[in-house]
């Protein structure tokens, strides 16, 4: 049996049922956050990818032009979960889909729309360089948001799978990616690996046991560098203004040993908790913070720490 047939069989028998469970677990991982929209986009991308794979590699029922269009659609939808994370701050997250995601889809899908408008005959897709560069730039922006988090390698793998699909349909495709059928098979394998790595990252707990380190690292790994750096800057500004004996780095908190007596640390942690609850309210529910801190702050957080976030 050819290697490609063995891989296809493994994807069907092992991969699809496993990934349904992975998506169900990932829904639990983002419970209490504003990433529900990103999860739904990932589900639609997974569904589109599955339909394209089944039609092109399992049933062999797609013509080459139709396969080009479907696979490119799967690659474009693959961008949407990454971009949805960048718009996950309340209250803007409610309109991000309509003002950013949908226009992005329309722009990137324009090469396919233009082919449909040119006549009744469906033609194969040959992306021009500007469209290819535009897609890759958006992909780098989305994947780069997770560089430095525990999803770094899974993000690179995810981005590689999507980029293979798009580069293979471009007019400037290198000769070694000219066999689109094989490229799409290997891209599917990379996507399977990426999803397994993402699932492993969701199950992995930060090594640091301090509750504030866990809170911070869970947020940073889940929402990425863009929002993580903004929260980090706000926390350090508050720390400097209120003269806390602690500063926040990307890998957790660093306390000043000369100033962090027990009483000072307790008082500082109380202020830290109020600060995090205030800043995180745009991204997560109160229960999400409670689960990681193991405590419940006073009800009047807004009055205790009236900060402009």
URQUI-V971630 format. One line per field, one symbol per residue. phi: phi as a letter, one per 40 degrees, with the letter a starting at -180 (. if undefined). A space follows every 10 residues. Layout:
phi: ???
This chain:
phi: .cdccccccc cccbcccccc cccccccccb cgbccccccc cccccccccc ccccccbccf bbcccccdcc cccccccccc ccccccbccc ccccbddccb ccdcdccccd dcdcccccic ccbccbccdd cccccccccc cccccbcgcc bccccccccc ccccccccbc cbccccbccc cccccccccc cccccccccc ccccbdcccd ccccdccccc cccgcdcccc cdcccccccc ccfccabbbc chcbccccbc cccccccccc cccccccccc ccbbcdcccd cccgabcdcc ccccbcbcc
